[in-house]
Amino acid sequence: MVQIILAGAAAAMLILWIRPLKPEYGMFLSLGAMLLLIGAAVTQLDSILSLIRELMEYTGLDGVYFKILLKIMGLAWISQLASDICKEAGCAAISRQIDIYGKLLILSVSLPVVTALIDTIETLFSV
């Protein structure tokens, strides 16, 4: 974990050094660093996913909720990456629109969970 943080900080310093000399290289270096850091984060996903699977088995919840959780995580990562790329390229307005659209997508994907939660609460209070 510390290595990834240090690699990100080193990439940021290198980008700050190169950007005034060759702005286009700074952009490509930034994109490369983002992809490497996301790749490192994805390798850590296996332990997180196994823990979530254990929790799902322990609680007896339907696997549909697990799939929804994975979709939400994927949508959050992809929309944040696209937003950061646009922001890095100097397109802040597009970046904000991607953020909004990503949040709307996450909301639409999570509606079945909210519906199930409301049904559960309704069942608890109707007894």
VMD Tcl script that builds the backbone (N, CA, C; Angstrom):
set m [mol new atoms 381]
animate dup $m
set s [atomselect $m all]
$s set {name element resname resid chain x y z} {
  {N N MET 1 A 0.825 -1.190 0.000}
  {CA C MET 1 A 0.000 0.000 0.000}
  {C C MET 1 A 0.871 1.257 0.000}
  {N N VAL 2 A 1.886 1.270 0.833}
  {CA C VAL 2 A 2.776 2.420 0.908}
  {C C VAL 2 A 3.504 2.600 -0.422}
  {N N GLN 3 A 3.843 1.491 -1.074}
  {CA C GLN 3 A 4.532 1.568 -2.364}
  {C C GLN 3 A 3.656 2.246 -3.407}
  {N N ILE 4 A 2.371 1.948 -3.396}
  {CA C ILE 4 A 1.447 2.541 -4.352}
  {C C ILE 4 A 1.318 4.038 -4.095}
  {N N ILE 5 A 1.241 4.411 -2.828}
  {CA C ILE 5 A 1.153 5.828 -2.472}
  {C C ILE 5 A 2.419 6.562 -2.903}
  {N N LEU 6 A 3.570 5.954 -2.653}
  {CA C LEU 6 A 4.831 6.572 -3.054}
  {C C LEU 6 A 4.959 6.659 -4.575}
  {N N ALA 7 A 4.486 5.629 -5.275}
  {CA C ALA 7 A 4.528 5.665 -6.740}
  {C C ALA 7 A 3.637 6.786 -7.271}
  {N N GLY 8 A 2.479 6.967 -6.678}
  {CA C GLY 8 A 1.590 8.055 -7.081}
  {C C GLY 8 A 2.200 9.411 -6.814}
  {N N ALA 9 A 2.833 9.569 -5.667}
  {CA C ALA 9 A 3.486 10.838 -5.341}
  {C C ALA 9 A 4.663 11.096 -6.279}
  {N N ALA 10 A 5.426 10.062 -6.595}
  {CA C ALA 10 A 6.557 10.220 -7.517}
  {C C ALA 10 A 6.066 10.598 -8.912}
  {N N ALA 11 A 4.988 9.974 -9.347}
  {CA C ALA 11 A 4.427 10.308 -10.661}
  {C C ALA 11 A 3.941 11.755 -10.678}
  {N N ALA 12 A 3.305 12.188 -9.593}
  {CA C ALA 12 A 2.830 13.575 -9.523}
  {C C ALA 12 A 3.998 14.561 -9.593}
  {N N MET 13 A 5.083 14.258 -8.893}
  {CA C MET 13 A 6.251 15.145 -8.941}
  {C C MET 13 A 6.874 15.173 -10.332}
  {N N LEU 14 A 6.941 14.010 -10.966}
  {CA C LEU 14 A 7.480 13.940 -12.317}
  {C C LEU 14 A 6.601 14.726 -13.295}
  {N N ILE 15 A 5.306 14.614 -13.127}
  {CA C ILE 15 A 4.373 15.360 -13.980}
  {C C ILE 15 A 4.547 16.858 -13.770}
  {N N LEU 16 A 4.691 17.286 -12.527}
  {CA C LEU 16 A 4.911 18.716 -12.250}
  {C C LEU 16 A 6.206 19.222 -12.872}
  {N N TRP 17 A 7.194 18.366 -12.958}
  {CA C TRP 17 A 8.478 18.746 -13.533}
  {C C TRP 17 A 8.399 18.801 -15.065}
  {N N ILE 18 A 7.687 17.828 -15.672}
  {CA C ILE 18 A 7.640 17.723 -17.129}
  {C C ILE 18 A 6.596 18.668 -17.749}
  {N N ARG 19 A 5.492 18.904 -17.072}
  {CA C ARG 19 A 4.391 19.673 -17.648}
  {C C ARG 19 A 4.800 21.056 -18.179}
  {N N PRO 20 A 5.613 21.837 -17.467}
  {CA C PRO 20 A 6.007 23.137 -18.042}
  {C C PRO 20 A 6.848 23.009 -19.310}
  {N N LEU 21 A 7.598 21.921 -19.424}
  {CA C LEU 21 A 8.459 21.731 -20.588}
  {C C LEU 21 A 7.676 21.194 -21.792}
  {N N LYS 22 A 6.900 20.149 -21.548}
  {CA C LYS 22 A 6.112 19.496 -22.592}
  {C C LYS 22 A 4.736 19.135 -22.021}
  {N N PRO 23 A 3.755 20.013 -22.129}
  {CA C PRO 23 A 2.442 19.753 -21.539}
  {C C PRO 23 A 1.784 18.464 -22.037}
  {N N GLU 24 A 1.983 18.139 -23.309}
  {CA C GLU 24 A 1.354 16.925 -23.844}
  {C C GLU 24 A 1.945 15.676 -23.207}
  {N N TYR 25 A 3.221 15.681 -22.886}
  {CA C TYR 25 A 3.833 14.537 -22.214}
  {C C TYR 25 A 3.315 14.411 -20.777}
  {N N GLY 26 A 3.087 15.550 -20.152}
  {CA C GLY 26 A 2.538 15.526 -18.801}
  {C C GLY 26 A 1.175 14.862 -18.761}
  {N N MET 27 A 0.359 15.134 -19.771}
  {CA C MET 27 A -0.973 14.530 -19.851}
  {C C MET 27 A -0.870 13.015 -20.012}
  {N N PHE 28 A -0.005 12.568 -20.927}
  {CA C PHE 28 A 0.142 11.134 -21.146}
  {C C PHE 28 A 0.743 10.441 -19.928}
  {N N LEU 29 A 1.667 11.089 -19.286}
  {CA C LEU 29 A 2.259 10.527 -18.071}
  {C C LEU 29 A 1.214 10.416 -16.969}
  {N N SER 30 A 0.369 11.418 -16.879}
  {CA C SER 30 A -0.708 11.397 -15.891}
  {C C SER 30 A -1.686 10.255 -16.162}
  {N N LEU 31 A -2.068 10.080 -17.420}
  {CA C LEU 31 A -2.958 8.977 -17.779}
  {C C LEU 31 A -2.319 7.627 -17.478}
  {N N GLY 32 A -1.047 7.494 -17.799}
  {CA C GLY 32 A -0.347 6.244 -17.512}
  {C C GLY 32 A -0.289 5.948 -16.019}
  {N N ALA 33 A -0.001 6.972 -15.233}
  {CA C ALA 33 A 0.059 6.788 -13.784}
  {C C ALA 33 A -1.310 6.397 -13.236}
  {N N MET 34 A -2.371 7.037 -13.762}
  {CA C MET 34 A -3.721 6.682 -13.304}
  {C C MET 34 A -4.031 5.225 -13.615}
  {N N LEU 35 A -3.690 4.785 -14.817}
  {CA C LEU 35 A -3.973 3.400 -15.189}
  {C C LEU 35 A -3.169 2.416 -14.335}
  {N N LEU 36 A -1.913 2.733 -14.066}
  {CA C LEU 36 A -1.107 1.857 -13.208}
  {C C LEU 36 A -1.666 1.785 -11.789}
  {N N LEU 37 A -2.086 2.925 -11.266}
  {CA C LEU 37 A -2.634 2.939 -9.903}
  {C C LEU 37 A -3.963 2.205 -9.833}
  {N N ILE 38 A -4.783 2.342 -10.861}
  {CA C ILE 38 A -6.048 1.595 -10.882}
  {C C ILE 38 A -5.765 0.106 -11.014}
  {N N GLY 39 A -4.778 -0.243 -11.820}
  {CA C GLY 39 A -4.394 -1.652 -11.941}
  {C C GLY 39 A -3.945 -2.228 -10.608}
  {N N ALA 40 A -3.197 -1.444 -9.851}
  {CA C ALA 40 A -2.764 -1.901 -8.526}
  {C C ALA 40 A -3.958 -2.048 -7.593}
  {N N ALA 41 A -4.921 -1.155 -7.697}
  {CA C ALA 41 A -6.113 -1.233 -6.844}
  {C C ALA 41 A -6.948 -2.452 -7.198}
  {N N VAL 42 A -7.019 -2.776 -8.484}
  {CA C VAL 42 A -7.813 -3.926 -8.912}
  {C C VAL 42 A -7.231 -5.216 -8.361}
  {N N THR 43 A -5.915 -5.285 -8.224}
  {CA C THR 43 A -5.314 -6.498 -7.664}
  {C C THR 43 A -5.722 -6.705 -6.208}
  {N N GLN 44 A -6.059 -5.632 -5.519}
  {CA C GLN 44 A -6.502 -5.741 -4.129}
  {C C GLN 44 A -7.980 -6.138 -4.015}
  {N N LEU 45 A -8.687 -6.093 -5.131}
  {CA C LEU 45 A -10.117 -6.378 -5.112}
  {C C LEU 45 A -10.445 -7.809 -4.712}
  {N N ASP 46 A -9.556 -8.738 -4.998}
  {CA C ASP 46 A -9.847 -10.145 -4.724}
  {C C ASP 46 A -10.131 -10.386 -3.252}
  {N N SER 47 A -9.326 -9.830 -2.374}
  {CA C SER 47 A -9.553 -10.028 -0.941}
  {C C SER 47 A -10.844 -9.348 -0.487}
  {N N ILE 48 A -11.137 -8.187 -1.057}
  {CA C ILE 48 A -12.373 -7.484 -0.705}
  {C C ILE 48 A -13.587 -8.276 -1.177}
  {N N LEU 49 A -13.523 -8.799 -2.388}
  {CA C LEU 49 A -14.648 -9.568 -2.925}
  {C C LEU 49 A -14.886 -10.841 -2.131}
  {N N SER 50 A -13.824 -11.508 -1.714}
  {CA C SER 50 A -14.010 -12.720 -0.917}
  {C C SER 50 A -14.641 -12.396 0.439}
  {N N LEU 51 A -14.276 -11.279 1.024}
  {CA C LEU 51 A -14.898 -10.866 2.286}
  {C C LEU 51 A -16.378 -10.551 2.092}
  {N N ILE 52 A -16.702 -9.877 1.002}
  {CA C ILE 52 A -18.102 -9.564 0.726}
  {C C ILE 52 A -18.896 -10.848 0.498}
  {N N ARG 53 A -18.307 -11.813 -0.210}
  {CA C ARG 53 A -18.983 -13.104 -0.419}
  {C C ARG 53 A -19.247 -13.793 0.922}
  {N N GLU 54 A -18.265 -13.773 1.809}
  {CA C GLU 54 A -18.456 -14.374 3.127}
  {C C GLU 54 A -19.589 -13.696 3.888}
  {N N LEU 55 A -19.629 -12.377 3.826}
  {CA C LEU 55 A -20.704 -11.641 4.502}
  {C C LEU 55 A -22.062 -11.976 3.904}
  {N N MET 56 A -22.125 -12.122 2.590}
  {CA C MET 56 A -23.384 -12.479 1.935}
  {C C MET 56 A -23.840 -13.878 2.374}
  {N N GLU 57 A -22.903 -14.821 2.469}
  {CA C GLU 57 A -23.248 -16.170 2.908}
  {C C GLU 57 A -23.668 -16.172 4.376}
  {N N TYR 58 A -22.975 -15.391 5.183}
  {CA C TYR 58 A -23.271 -15.326 6.607}
  {C C TYR 58 A -24.650 -14.737 6.871}
  {N N THR 59 A -24.990 -13.699 6.139}
  {CA C THR 59 A -26.283 -13.045 6.348}
  {C C THR 59 A -27.409 -13.726 5.593}
  {N N GLY 60 A -27.072 -14.542 4.605}
  {CA C GLY 60 A -28.099 -15.222 3.838}
  {C C GLY 60 A -28.786 -14.330 2.817}
  {N N LEU 61 A -28.170 -13.220 2.496}
  {CA C LEU 61 A -28.746 -12.315 1.511}
  {C C LEU 61 A -28.614 -12.894 0.109}
  {N N ASP 62 A -29.492 -12.461 -0.760}
  {CA C ASP 62 A -29.495 -12.919 -2.137}
  {C C ASP 62 A -28.250 -12.427 -2.867}
  {N N GLY 63 A -27.731 -13.233 -3.788}
  {CA C GLY 63 A -26.549 -12.869 -4.555}
  {C C GLY 63 A -26.771 -11.684 -5.484}
  {N N VAL 64 A -28.038 -11.345 -5.713}
  {CA C VAL 64 A -28.350 -10.196 -6.570}
  {C C VAL 64 A -27.765 -8.926 -5.964}
  {N N TYR 65 A -27.806 -8.813 -4.651}
  {CA C TYR 65 A -27.278 -7.622 -3.987}
  {C C TYR 65 A -25.765 -7.519 -4.152}
  {N N PHE 66 A -25.109 -8.655 -4.178}
  {CA C PHE 66 A -23.663 -8.683 -4.406}
  {C C PHE 66 A -23.342 -8.161 -5.806}
  {N N LYS 67 A -24.110 -8.606 -6.789}
  {CA C LYS 67 A -23.901 -8.144 -8.158}
  {C C LYS 67 A -24.165 -6.649 -8.278}
  {N N ILE 68 A -25.191 -6.175 -7.598}
  {CA C ILE 68 A -25.493 -4.742 -7.626}
  {C C ILE 68 A -24.356 -3.959 -6.995}
  {N N LEU 69 A -23.816 -4.461 -5.890}
  {CA C LEU 69 A -22.692 -3.794 -5.236}
  {C C LEU 69 A -21.480 -3.716 -6.165}
  {N N LEU 70 A -21.206 -4.797 -6.886}
  {CA C LEU 70 A -20.086 -4.792 -7.830}
  {C C LEU 70 A -20.326 -3.798 -8.970}
  {N N LYS 71 A -21.560 -3.739 -9.456}
  {CA C LYS 71 A -21.873 -2.776 -10.512}
  {C C LYS 71 A -21.679 -1.348 -10.017}
  {N N ILE 72 A -22.114 -1.089 -8.796}
  {CA C ILE 72 A -21.967 0.249 -8.231}
  {C C ILE 72 A -20.496 0.622 -8.108}
  {N N MET 73 A -19.680 -0.316 -7.623}
  {CA C MET 73 A -18.244 -0.052 -7.500}
  {C C MET 73 A -17.625 0.220 -8.866}
  {N N GLY 74 A -17.992 -0.580 -9.858}
  {CA C GLY 74 A -17.461 -0.394 -11.202}
  {C C GLY 74 A -17.881 0.937 -11.808}
  {N N LEU 75 A -19.153 1.280 -11.637}
  {CA C LEU 75 A -19.631 2.557 -12.158}
  {C C LEU 75 A -18.929 3.728 -11.479}
  {N N ALA 76 A -18.723 3.618 -10.180}
  {CA C ALA 76 A -18.049 4.695 -9.455}
  {C C ALA 76 A -16.621 4.865 -9.949}
  {N N TRP 77 A -15.907 3.767 -10.131}
  {CA C TRP 77 A -14.526 3.849 -10.598}
  {C C TRP 77 A -14.442 4.402 -12.010}
  {N N ILE 78 A -15.279 3.874 -12.897}
  {CA C ILE 78 A -15.215 4.299 -14.297}
  {C C ILE 78 A -15.593 5.766 -14.443}
  {N N SER 79 A -16.666 6.174 -13.764}
  {CA C SER 79 A -17.070 7.575 -13.900}
  {C C SER 79 A -16.038 8.514 -13.266}
  {N N GLN 80 A -15.452 8.100 -12.160}
  {CA C GLN 80 A -14.421 8.934 -11.537}
  {C C GLN 80 A -13.178 9.026 -12.420}
  {N N LEU 81 A -12.786 7.913 -13.035}
  {CA C LEU 81 A -11.632 7.920 -13.930}
  {C C LEU 81 A -11.887 8.840 -15.124}
  {N N ALA 82 A -13.050 8.708 -15.744}
  {CA C ALA 82 A -13.373 9.551 -16.894}
  {C C ALA 82 A -13.426 11.020 -16.483}
  {N N SER 83 A -13.995 11.283 -15.318}
  {CA C SER 83 A -14.066 12.653 -14.822}
  {C C SER 83 A -12.672 13.224 -14.571}
  {N N ASP 84 A -11.812 12.426 -13.973}
  {CA C ASP 84 A -10.442 12.882 -13.704}
  {C C ASP 84 A -9.665 13.133 -14.995}
  {N N ILE 85 A -9.875 12.283 -15.989}
  {CA C ILE 85 A -9.197 12.475 -17.270}
  {C C ILE 85 A -9.642 13.794 -17.906}
  {N N CYS 86 A -10.943 14.047 -17.871}
  {CA C CYS 86 A -11.447 15.310 -18.431}
  {C C CYS 86 A -10.919 16.508 -17.654}
  {N N LYS 87 A -10.887 16.380 -16.341}
  {CA C LYS 87 A -10.379 17.480 -15.516}
  {C C LYS 87 A -8.905 17.734 -15.809}
  {N N GLU 88 A -8.152 16.664 -15.971}
  {CA C GLU 88 A -6.720 16.785 -16.269}
  {C C GLU 88 A -6.497 17.441 -17.627}
  {N N ALA 89 A -7.423 17.188 -18.554}
  {CA C ALA 89 A -7.308 17.759 -19.896}
  {C C ALA 89 A -7.815 19.204 -19.944}
  {N N GLY 90 A -8.307 19.703 -18.808}
  {CA C GLY 90 A -8.772 21.084 -18.759}
  {C C GLY 90 A -10.239 21.255 -19.119}
  {N N CYS 91 A -10.983 20.179 -19.120}
  {CA C CYS 91 A -12.411 20.230 -19.463}
  {C C CYS 91 A -13.237 20.027 -18.196}
  {N N ALA 92 A -13.234 21.033 -17.323}
  {CA C ALA 92 A -13.906 20.909 -16.030}
  {C C ALA 92 A -15.415 20.759 -16.175}
  {N N ALA 93 A -16.022 21.426 -17.147}
  {CA C ALA 93 A -17.474 21.330 -17.329}
  {C C ALA 93 A -17.881 19.911 -17.717}
  {N N ILE 94 A -17.126 19.299 -18.615}
  {CA C ILE 94 A -17.417 17.914 -19.003}
  {C C ILE 94 A -17.187 16.994 -17.816}
  {N N SER 95 A -16.151 17.264 -17.042}
  {CA C SER 95 A -15.856 16.469 -15.861}
  {C C SER 95 A -17.034 16.466 -14.882}
  {N N ARG 96 A -17.618 17.630 -14.646}
  {CA C ARG 96 A -18.758 17.732 -13.728}
  {C C ARG 96 A -19.967 16.977 -14.272}
  {N N GLN 97 A -20.183 17.038 -15.584}
  {CA C GLN 97 A -21.316 16.328 -16.174}
  {C C GLN 97 A -21.127 14.816 -16.071}
  {N N ILE 98 A -19.912 14.355 -16.241}
  {CA C ILE 98 A -19.635 12.921 -16.069}
  {C C ILE 98 A -19.889 12.518 -14.622}
  {N N ASP 99 A -19.486 13.351 -13.671}
  {CA C ASP 99 A -19.754 13.071 -12.254}
  {C C ASP 99 A -21.256 12.931 -12.004}
  {N N ILE 100 A -22.017 13.874 -12.520}
  {CA C ILE 100 A -23.473 13.840 -12.316}
  {C C ILE 100 A -24.082 12.594 -12.954}
  {N N TYR 101 A -23.685 12.303 -14.195}
  {CA C TYR 101 A -24.224 11.144 -14.880}
  {C C TYR 101 A -23.842 9.847 -14.161}
  {N N GLY 102 A -22.615 9.766 -13.674}
  {CA C GLY 102 A -22.196 8.586 -12.914}
  {C C GLY 102 A -23.023 8.401 -11.663}
  {N N LYS 103 A -23.320 9.497 -10.971}
  {CA C LYS 103 A -24.149 9.400 -9.765}
  {C C LYS 103 A -25.568 8.970 -10.095}
  {N N LEU 104 A -26.098 9.456 -11.217}
  {CA C LEU 104 A -27.433 9.031 -11.634}
  {C C LEU 104 A -27.455 7.548 -11.998}
  {N N LEU 105 A -26.403 7.086 -12.663}
  {CA C LEU 105 A -26.318 5.664 -12.979}
  {C C LEU 105 A -26.252 4.813 -11.711}
  {N N ILE 106 A -25.464 5.251 -10.749}
  {CA C ILE 106 A -25.358 4.519 -9.494}
  {C C ILE 106 A -26.704 4.488 -8.785}
  {N N LEU 107 A -27.412 5.600 -8.800}
  {CA C LEU 107 A -28.744 5.648 -8.189}
  {C C LEU 107 A -29.694 4.678 -8.887}
  {N N SER 108 A -29.671 4.651 -10.209}
  {CA C SER 108 A -30.582 3.760 -10.930}
  {C C SER 108 A -30.249 2.290 -10.686}
  {N N VAL 109 A -28.966 1.972 -10.570}
  {CA C VAL 109 A -28.575 0.584 -10.304}
  {C C VAL 109 A -28.940 0.181 -8.872}
  {N N SER 110 A -28.892 1.137 -7.943}
  {CA C SER 110 A -29.136 0.810 -6.539}
  {C C SER 110 A -30.616 0.815 -6.151}
  {N N LEU 111 A -31.499 1.201 -7.041}
  {CA C LEU 111 A -32.927 1.253 -6.701}
  {C C LEU 111 A -33.498 -0.084 -6.231}
  {N N PRO 112 A -33.122 -1.238 -6.816}
  {CA C PRO 112 A -33.639 -2.501 -6.272}
  {C C PRO 112 A -33.255 -2.727 -4.806}
  {N N VAL 113 A -32.084 -2.286 -4.413}
  {CA C VAL 113 A -31.657 -2.438 -3.015}
  {C C VAL 113 A -32.509 -1.543 -2.123}
  {N N VAL 114 A -32.747 -0.327 -2.566}
  {CA C VAL 114 A -33.578 0.597 -1.785}
  {C C VAL 114 A -34.991 0.046 -1.662}
  {N N THR 115 A -35.522 -0.511 -2.752}
  {CA C THR 115 A -36.856 -1.099 -2.722}
  {C C THR 115 A -36.916 -2.272 -1.747}
  {N N ALA 116 A -35.902 -3.129 -1.777}
  {CA C ALA 116 A -35.860 -4.268 -0.849}
  {C C ALA 116 A -35.750 -3.795 0.591}
  {N N LEU 117 A -34.988 -2.731 0.828}
  {CA C LEU 117 A -34.857 -2.185 2.177}
  {C C LEU 117 A -36.194 -1.648 2.666}
  {N N ILE 118 A -36.905 -0.939 1.812}
  {CA C ILE 118 A -38.219 -0.415 2.194}
  {C C ILE 118 A -39.188 -1.560 2.475}
  {N N ASP 119 A -39.151 -2.613 1.660}
  {CA C ASP 119 A -40.006 -3.780 1.900}
  {C C ASP 119 A -39.685 -4.444 3.232}
  {N N THR 120 A -38.394 -4.541 3.544}
  {CA C THR 120 A -37.984 -5.143 4.815}
  {C C THR 120 A -38.460 -4.307 5.992}
  {N N ILE 121 A -38.295 -3.015 5.904}
  {CA C ILE 121 A -38.757 -2.131 6.979}
  {C C ILE 121 A -40.277 -2.219 7.132}
  {N N GLU 122 A -40.962 -2.254 6.014}
  {CA C GLU 122 A -42.424 -2.363 6.022}
  {C C GLU 122 A -42.851 -3.670 6.696}
  {N N THR 123 A -42.140 -4.769 6.396}
  {CA C THR 123 A -42.446 -6.056 7.005}
  {C C THR 123 A -42.190 -6.037 8.505}
  {N N LEU 124 A -41.111 -5.397 8.930}
  {CA C LEU 124 A -40.794 -5.334 10.357}
  {C C LEU 124 A -41.842 -4.552 11.144}
  {N N PHE 125 A -42.305 -3.463 10.564}
  {CA C PHE 125 A -43.255 -2.621 11.286}
  {C C PHE 125 A -44.699 -3.101 11.173}
  {N N SER 126 A -44.976 -3.998 10.241}
  {CA C SER 126 A -46.349 -4.470 10.094}
  {C C SER 126 A -46.679 -5.590 11.085}
  {N N VAL 127 A -45.698 -6.148 11.759}
  {CA C VAL 127 A -45.927 -7.248 12.707}
  {C C VAL 127 A -46.487 -6.757 13.992}
}
mol reanalyze $m
mol bondsrecalc $m
mol representation Tube
mol addrep $m
